[in-house]
């Protein structure tokens, strides 16, 4: 049988028109099961998906790998809770298991949405407009994100310490894992530090640039694991990185940096008065743009992947589930590239700020008169 071009196009259009009904439709057996149930199964599935998404992207006071919905049991390990509440209180997060009230030194605490509140022996929380009004102690706990950062910091220390030792032992030649990381170190030096800071000043910033690059990259890679370790998607972490960049830029900047910012040479005095506060605000805002860029990209990436995976359980069809699985797999591959790209962008912009702080200006005000 021979199909004409027009009939083929009609077939494609019909298939596209029919596809949404296939994606959203359940099998006959599933339809009967739904009819028998009093509650909306899709609403329950969406609620479960939302819980899994929150578990993956938010920080936690315990490290849980997965849980059993039937028994309510979670598999993982507790982390230390460190509180300051009229004294130091240290205990295990296992005391909060299954919504229990934790008691330490005569004080009672409850964990609500990963925030610790003071309470009584019954665990009562007073709420106003859906938010608890109980007092909160100062929380210095080792959370899942903090543990991940400590592990990555230790890994980096051991890795680059061995790389440094291999140089001294082998006459400047890297050995072992250092052979993989040496070209990346040279890339940061030759393609990021020197072009943006200059050969005269780049060396004093290299340790920070390398630390930031590998720290963000390794944390981003760890965030791709299915254990819910979304460290760089936490705005507190990116805020800390931005603050360090701002402090280094401020305290290593040359006199010319502040002169061109607060009292630009060759510019009329009225314009200097107008531009000075604008430039000062810009200098403060620049590092915080690093914070928002890294946080938003990583947080959004995790949400998109988790949402696509959750759609497989919503569609429950022989076309919808494979399509969403394939799309989530493709997005995951792209996200692996983004883990390196975001580390590169953060390091590149940091080097630009350092370069502006130590740039040597040649004043030629006579030309403006």
C-alpha positions as CSV (number, residue, x, y, z in Angstrom):
1,X,0.0,0.0,0.0
2,X,1.3,3.5,-0.9
3,X,0.6,6.5,1.3
4,X,0.4,9.9,-0.2
5,X,2.1,12.9,1.4
6,X,-1.2,14.4,2.4
7,X,-2.5,11.3,4.1
8,X,0.8,10.9,6.0
9,X,0.5,14.5,7.3
10,X,-3.1,13.8,8.4
11,X,-1.9,10.7,10.3
12,X,0.8,12.8,12.1
13,X,-1.7,15.4,13.0
14,X,-4.2,12.8,14.3
15,X,-1.5,11.2,16.4
16,X,-0.5,14.5,18.0
17,X,-4.1,15.3,18.7
18,X,-4.6,11.9,20.3
19,X,-1.3,11.9,22.3
20,X,-2.6,14.0,25.3
21,X,-5.4,11.6,25.9
22,X,-3.0,8.7,25.9
23,X,-0.6,10.5,28.3
24,X,-3.3,11.3,30.8
25,X,-5.3,8.1,30.4
26,X,-5.0,5.2,32.8
27,X,-5.3,1.6,31.8
28,X,-8.7,-0.1,32.2
29,X,-7.5,-1.9,35.3
30,X,-6.3,1.3,36.8
31,X,-9.5,3.0,35.9
32,X,-11.5,0.4,37.9
33,X,-9.2,0.8,40.8
34,X,-9.6,4.6,40.8
35,X,-13.4,4.2,40.6
36,X,-13.3,2.0,43.7
37,X,-11.3,4.5,45.8
38,X,-13.0,7.4,47.5
39,X,-9.9,9.6,47.5
40,X,-8.2,11.2,44.5
41,X,-5.1,9.1,43.8
42,X,-3.5,11.8,41.6
43,X,-3.7,14.3,44.5
44,X,-2.1,11.8,46.8
45,X,0.7,11.1,44.2
46,X,1.3,14.8,43.7
47,X,1.6,15.3,47.5
48,X,4.1,12.5,47.7
49,X,6.1,14.0,44.8
50,X,6.2,17.4,46.6
51,X,7.5,15.7,49.7
52,X,10.3,13.9,47.7
53,X,11.2,17.2,46.0
54,X,11.5,19.0,49.3
55,X,13.5,16.2,50.8
56,X,16.0,16.5,47.9
57,X,16.4,20.2,47.6
58,X,16.2,21.3,51.3
59,X,18.7,20.8,54.1
60,X,18.0,18.3,56.9
61,X,19.2,17.5,60.4
62,X,19.6,13.8,59.6
63,X,21.1,12.0,56.6
64,X,18.4,9.7,55.1
65,X,19.0,7.7,51.9
66,X,15.4,6.5,51.4
67,X,12.3,5.6,53.3
68,X,9.6,2.9,53.3
69,X,6.2,4.5,53.0
70,X,4.3,1.4,54.3
71,X,6.2,1.2,57.6
72,X,7.2,4.9,57.8
73,X,10.8,3.8,58.5
74,X,13.7,5.8,57.0
75,X,17.1,4.4,56.3
76,X,20.1,6.6,57.0
77,X,22.0,7.9,60.0
78,X,21.5,10.7,62.6
79,X,23.6,13.8,62.8
80,X,24.7,15.8,65.9
81,X,22.3,18.6,67.1
82,X,24.3,21.5,68.6
83,X,22.2,24.2,70.2
84,X,22.9,27.3,72.4
85,X,20.0,27.9,74.7
86,X,21.3,29.4,78.0
87,X,24.1,27.0,77.6
88,X,25.4,24.4,75.2
89,X,23.1,21.4,74.3
90,X,24.5,18.5,72.2
91,X,22.5,15.4,71.4
92,X,21.6,13.2,68.4
93,X,19.0,14.0,65.8
94,X,17.6,10.5,66.4
95,X,15.7,12.0,69.4
96,X,13.5,13.7,66.8
97,X,12.6,10.5,65.0
98,X,8.9,10.1,64.3
99,X,8.1,13.5,65.5
100,X,9.3,12.9,69.1
101,X,10.1,15.7,71.5
102,X,13.8,15.9,72.3
103,X,14.8,16.6,75.9
104,X,18.2,17.8,77.0
105,X,19.2,19.4,80.3
106,X,15.5,20.0,81.3
107,X,14.7,21.8,78.0
108,X,12.3,20.4,75.4
109,X,12.7,20.8,71.6
110,X,10.7,19.8,68.6
111,X,11.8,19.7,64.9
112,X,9.2,21.3,62.6
113,X,10.0,21.7,58.9
114,X,13.7,21.2,59.7
115,X,13.7,24.1,62.2
116,X,14.1,23.5,65.9
117,X,11.7,25.2,68.4
118,X,11.5,25.2,72.1
119,X,8.4,23.6,73.5
120,X,7.1,21.7,76.5
121,X,7.0,17.9,77.3
122,X,4.0,17.5,75.0
123,X,5.6,19.1,72.0
124,X,3.0,21.8,71.6
125,X,3.6,24.5,69.1
126,X,1.7,27.8,69.1
127,X,1.1,29.1,65.6
128,X,0.1,32.4,64.0
129,X,-1.0,32.4,60.4
130,X,0.5,29.0,60.0
131,X,3.9,29.8,61.4
132,X,5.2,28.7,64.8
133,X,5.7,31.5,67.3
134,X,7.8,29.4,69.8
135,X,11.3,30.6,70.7
136,X,14.1,29.2,68.6
137,X,17.5,28.4,70.1
138,X,20.7,29.2,68.2
139,X,21.3,26.2,65.9
140,X,24.9,25.2,65.2
141,X,23.9,21.7,64.2
142,X,25.9,19.5,61.7
143,X,23.2,19.3,59.0
144,X,23.3,17.2,55.8
145,X,24.7,20.2,53.9
146,X,27.3,21.0,56.5
147,X,28.5,17.3,56.6
148,X,28.7,17.3,52.8
149,X,30.9,20.5,52.8
150,X,33.2,19.0,55.5
151,X,33.6,15.8,53.4
152,X,34.3,17.8,50.2
153,X,36.8,20.0,52.1
154,X,38.6,17.0,53.5
155,X,38.6,15.3,50.0
156,X,40.1,18.5,48.5
157,X,42.8,18.7,51.2
158,X,43.9,15.1,50.7
159,X,43.7,15.3,46.9
160,X,45.7,18.5,46.4
161,X,48.1,17.7,49.2
162,X,49.0,14.5,47.3
163,X,49.2,16.5,44.1
164,X,51.7,18.9,45.7
165,X,53.8,16.0,47.1
166,X,53.9,14.3,43.7
167,X,55.5,17.5,42.2
168,X,58.3,17.5,44.7
169,X,58.9,13.7,44.4
170,X,58.8,13.4,40.6
171,X,60.6,16.5,39.6
172,X,57.6,18.6,38.8
173,X,55.6,15.8,37.2
174,X,52.1,15.0,38.6
175,X,51.3,11.4,39.5
176,X,48.1,9.4,40.2
177,X,44.9,11.4,40.3
178,X,47.0,14.5,39.9
179,X,47.4,13.8,36.2
180,X,43.7,14.4,35.8
181,X,43.5,17.6,37.9
182,X,46.7,19.2,36.8
183,X,45.3,20.4,33.4
184,X,42.3,21.8,35.2
185,X,44.6,23.7,37.6
186,X,46.6,25.1,34.6
187,X,43.3,26.0,32.9
188,X,42.2,28.1,35.9
189,X,45.6,29.8,36.0
190,X,46.1,30.4,32.2
191,X,42.5,31.0,31.1
192,X,40.9,32.6,34.2
193,X,43.4,34.1,36.6
194,X,46.1,35.6,34.3
195,X,43.8,37.2,31.6
196,X,41.5,38.8,34.2
197,X,43.9,39.8,37.0
198,X,47.2,40.1,35.2
199,X,50.5,38.3,35.5
200,X,51.8,40.8,38.1
201,X,49.1,40.1,40.7
202,X,47.4,36.8,39.9
203,X,49.5,34.6,42.1
204,X,48.2,35.9,45.4
205,X,44.6,35.1,44.3
206,X,45.3,31.7,42.8
207,X,44.7,29.7,46.1
208,X,41.2,31.3,46.5
209,X,40.3,30.9,42.8
210,X,41.3,27.2,42.8
211,X,39.5,26.5,46.1
212,X,36.3,28.2,44.9
213,X,36.4,26.4,41.5
214,X,36.9,22.9,42.9
215,X,34.7,23.4,45.9
216,X,31.7,24.5,43.9
217,X,32.3,21.9,41.2
218,X,32.6,19.0,43.6
219,X,29.6,20.1,45.6
220,X,27.6,20.4,42.4
221,X,28.6,16.9,41.4
222,X,27.6,15.6,44.8
223,X,24.2,17.3,44.4
224,X,23.5,15.1,41.4
225,X,23.5,12.0,43.6
226,X,20.0,10.7,44.5
227,X,20.6,11.2,48.3
228,X,19.2,14.7,48.3
229,X,22.4,16.7,48.9
230,X,21.6,20.1,47.3
231,X,24.4,22.2,48.9
232,X,25.0,24.9,46.2
233,X,21.2,25.2,45.9
234,X,21.2,26.6,49.5
235,X,21.3,30.4,49.5
236,X,23.2,30.4,52.8
237,X,26.1,28.6,51.2
238,X,26.3,30.8,48.1
239,X,25.9,33.8,50.4
240,X,29.0,32.7,52.3
241,X,31.0,32.3,49.1
242,X,29.9,35.8,47.9
243,X,30.9,37.3,51.3
244,X,34.4,35.9,51.0
245,X,34.8,37.3,47.5
246,X,33.6,40.7,48.7
247,X,35.9,40.8,51.7
248,X,39.0,39.8,49.6
249,X,38.1,42.3,46.9
250,X,37.6,45.1,49.5
251,X,40.8,44.5,51.5
252,X,43.1,43.9,48.6
253,X,41.9,46.7,46.4
254,X,44.4,49.4,45.4
255,X,44.0,53.1,46.0
256,X,43.2,53.7,42.3
257,X,40.2,51.3,42.7
258,X,38.6,53.5,45.3
259,X,39.6,56.7,43.6
260,X,37.9,55.7,40.3
261,X,34.9,54.5,42.2
262,X,34.3,57.4,44.7
263,X,35.9,60.3,42.9
264,X,36.4,59.6,39.2
265,X,39.3,61.5,37.6
266,X,38.4,63.7,34.6
267,X,34.7,63.9,35.4
268,X,32.9,67.1,36.4
269,X,32.4,67.5,40.1
270,X,28.6,67.4,40.0
271,X,28.8,64.1,38.1
272,X,31.3,62.8,40.6
273,X,28.8,63.4,43.4
274,X,26.0,61.6,41.5
275,X,28.1,58.7,40.3
276,X,30.0,57.9,43.6
277,X,27.1,56.4,45.5
278,X,25.9,54.5,42.4
279,X,29.4,53.0,41.9
280,X,29.6,52.1,45.7
281,X,26.3,50.3,45.6
282,X,27.4,48.5,42.4
283,X,30.5,47.3,44.1
284,X,28.4,45.8,46.9
285,X,25.9,44.3,44.6
286,X,28.3,42.6,42.3
287,X,29.4,39.8,44.6
288,X,25.8,39.1,45.6
289,X,25.0,38.6,41.9
290,X,27.3,35.6,42.2
291,X,25.2,34.4,45.1
292,X,21.9,34.6,43.3
293,X,23.2,33.2,40.0
294,X,24.7,30.0,41.5
295,X,21.8,29.4,43.9
296,X,19.1,30.0,41.3
297,X,20.7,27.8,38.6
298,X,21.4,24.8,40.9
299,X,18.1,25.0,42.8
300,X,16.0,25.3,39.7
301,X,17.9,22.5,38.0
302,X,17.2,20.1,40.8
303,X,13.5,21.1,40.9
304,X,13.1,20.5,37.1
305,X,14.7,17.1,37.3
306,X,12.6,16.0,40.3
307,X,9.4,17.3,38.7
308,X,10.1,15.4,35.5
309,X,10.7,12.2,37.4
310,X,7.5,12.8,39.4
311,X,5.5,13.2,36.2
312,X,6.2,9.5,35.4
313,X,4.0,8.5,38.4
314,X,1.3,11.0,37.4
315,X,0.9,9.9,33.8
316,X,1.1,6.1,34.4
317,X,0.8,5.3,30.7
318,X,3.0,3.4,28.3
319,X,3.8,6.6,26.4
320,X,3.8,9.2,29.1
321,X,6.2,7.5,31.5
322,X,8.9,6.7,28.9
323,X,8.8,10.2,27.5
324,X,9.2,11.9,30.8
325,X,11.9,9.4,31.8
326,X,13.8,10.2,28.6
327,X,13.4,13.9,29.1
328,X,14.6,13.8,32.7
329,X,17.6,11.7,31.6
330,X,18.5,14.3,29.0
331,X,18.1,17.2,31.5
332,X,20.3,15.2,33.9
333,X,23.0,15.0,31.3
334,X,22.8,18.7,30.7
335,X,22.8,19.3,34.5
336,X,26.1,17.4,34.7
337,X,27.6,20.0,32.3
338,X,26.0,22.8,34.3
339,X,27.8,21.6,37.4
340,X,31.1,22.4,35.8
341,X,29.8,25.5,34.0
342,X,28.6,27.2,37.2
343,X,31.9,26.6,38.9
344,X,33.6,28.2,35.9
345,X,31.3,31.2,35.8
346,X,31.6,31.8,39.5
347,X,35.4,31.6,39.4
348,X,35.6,33.8,36.2
349,X,33.5,36.6,37.7
350,X,35.4,36.4,41.0
351,X,38.7,36.9,39.0
352,X,37.1,39.8,37.2
353,X,36.3,41.5,40.5
354,X,39.9,40.9,41.7
355,X,41.3,42.2,38.5
356,X,39.3,45.4,38.8
357,X,40.5,45.8,42.4
358,X,44.2,45.7,41.4
359,X,44.1,47.3,38.0
360,X,46.7,50.0,37.5
361,X,45.2,53.2,36.0
362,X,47.1,55.8,34.1
363,X,45.7,59.2,34.9
364,X,45.7,61.7,32.1
365,X,43.5,64.3,33.5
366,X,45.2,67.0,31.4
367,X,43.4,65.7,28.3
368,X,40.0,66.4,29.9
369,X,40.6,70.1,30.5
